[in-house]
Amino acid sequence: QVQLVESGGGLVQAGGSLRLSCAASGIIFSIFDMEWYRQAPGKQRDLVALIRAIGITNYADSVKGRFAISRDNAKSTVYLQMNSLKPEDTAVYYCFVNVRGTGYWGQGTQVTVSS
């Protein structure tokens, strides 16, 4: 039973910061790549950031320099630090992991950035 539970979303003003957390269970967390996606109303779900099991990170161009993904294997948790937030960042943010070809999603956490 793979489970991902996001937390940390909320309402923040433009220019502010927020840190999202995703706690995983049911997997040997340390051996898996972890990913953050987001989905704005009426839009597709897009990859925001990923962190490899070995620690290498990658980001969507839209968030480079503003967001940072990290992981704490001892806590089986992946984080997304979001700085300099823009209204365009408003979306539901989802944690994701691919386990032997099967994808698992968290329930999502809402991030709203006001002007």
C-alpha positions as CSV (number, residue, x, y, z in Angstrom):
1,Q,0.0,0.0,0.0
2,V,1.8,3.0,-1.3
3,Q,0.5,6.3,0.1
4,L,1.6,9.8,-0.4
5,V,0.2,12.6,1.8
6,E,0.9,16.3,0.9
7,S,0.6,19.1,3.3
8,G,1.7,22.8,3.6
9,G,-0.5,24.4,1.0
10,G,-2.4,27.6,1.7
11,L,-3.0,31.2,0.7
12,V,0.0,33.5,0.3
13,Q,0.6,36.9,-1.3
14,A,2.7,37.4,-4.4
15,G,6.3,37.4,-3.5
16,G,5.8,35.2,-0.5
17,S,7.0,31.7,0.3
18,L,5.6,28.4,1.1
19,R,7.0,24.9,1.8
20,L,5.1,21.8,0.8
21,S,5.7,18.4,2.3
22,C,4.9,14.9,1.0
23,A,5.1,12.0,3.4
24,A,5.5,8.6,1.8
25,S,4.7,5.2,3.1
26,G,4.6,1.7,1.7
27,I,7.9,2.0,-0.3
28,I,11.6,1.9,0.4
29,F,11.7,5.6,0.0
30,S,15.4,6.1,-0.4
31,I,15.6,4.2,-3.7
32,F,12.9,6.1,-5.6
33,D,12.9,9.3,-7.6
34,M,10.3,11.7,-6.3
35,E,8.4,14.3,-8.2
36,W,6.1,17.3,-7.7
37,Y,3.4,18.2,-10.2
38,R,0.9,21.0,-10.3
39,Q,-2.5,21.5,-11.9
40,A,-4.2,24.8,-12.3
41,P,-7.9,25.1,-13.0
42,G,-8.7,24.1,-16.6
43,K,-5.1,23.1,-17.3
44,Q,-3.2,19.8,-17.5
45,R,-1.1,18.5,-14.8
46,D,2.6,19.5,-15.3
47,L,5.8,18.4,-13.8
48,V,7.3,21.1,-11.5
49,A,10.4,19.4,-10.0
50,L,12.0,16.0,-9.5
51,I,14.6,14.7,-7.2
52,R,16.5,11.5,-8.0
53,A,17.2,8.9,-5.5
54,I,20.9,10.0,-5.7
55,G,19.9,13.6,-5.1
56,I,20.1,15.2,-8.5
57,T,17.3,17.7,-9.1
58,N,15.5,19.1,-12.1
59,Y,13.0,21.9,-12.5
60,A,10.5,23.2,-14.9
61,D,11.7,26.4,-16.6
62,S,8.8,28.3,-15.0
63,V,10.0,27.7,-11.5
64,K,13.8,27.6,-11.9
65,G,15.5,29.9,-9.4
66,R,12.4,30.1,-7.3
67,F,11.6,26.6,-6.2
68,A,13.8,24.0,-4.6
69,I,13.0,20.3,-4.1
70,S,14.7,18.3,-1.4
71,R,14.2,15.0,0.5
72,D,14.7,13.6,3.9
73,N,15.1,9.9,3.6
74,A,15.0,9.3,7.3
75,K,11.5,10.8,7.3
76,S,10.4,9.4,4.0
77,T,9.5,12.9,3.0
78,V,10.0,15.1,0.0
79,Y,9.7,18.9,0.2
80,L,9.1,21.7,-2.2
81,Q,10.3,25.1,-1.1
82,M,8.6,27.8,-3.1
83,N,9.9,31.3,-3.0
84,S,9.0,34.5,-4.9
85,L,5.6,33.1,-5.5
86,K,3.5,34.5,-8.4
87,P,-0.2,34.3,-9.1
88,E,0.6,32.0,-11.9
89,D,1.8,29.4,-9.4
90,T,-1.7,29.0,-8.1
91,A,-2.6,25.3,-8.5
92,V,-3.1,22.1,-6.7
93,Y,0.3,20.5,-6.1
94,Y,0.7,16.8,-6.2
95,C,3.4,14.4,-5.1
96,F,4.2,11.5,-7.4
97,V,6.3,8.3,-7.4
98,N,6.7,5.7,-10.1
99,V,7.0,2.2,-8.6
100,R,7.8,-0.4,-11.2
101,G,5.7,1.2,-13.8
102,T,2.8,2.1,-11.6
103,G,2.3,5.7,-10.7
104,Y,1.1,6.8,-7.3
105,W,-0.3,10.3,-6.5
106,G,-1.0,12.1,-3.3
107,Q,-4.3,13.8,-2.7
108,G,-3.0,17.2,-3.6
109,T,-2.6,20.4,-1.6
110,Q,-4.0,23.7,-2.8
111,V,-1.6,26.7,-3.2
112,T,-3.2,30.0,-3.9
113,V,-1.1,33.1,-4.6
114,S,-2.9,36.4,-4.5
115,S,-1.9,39.6,-6.2
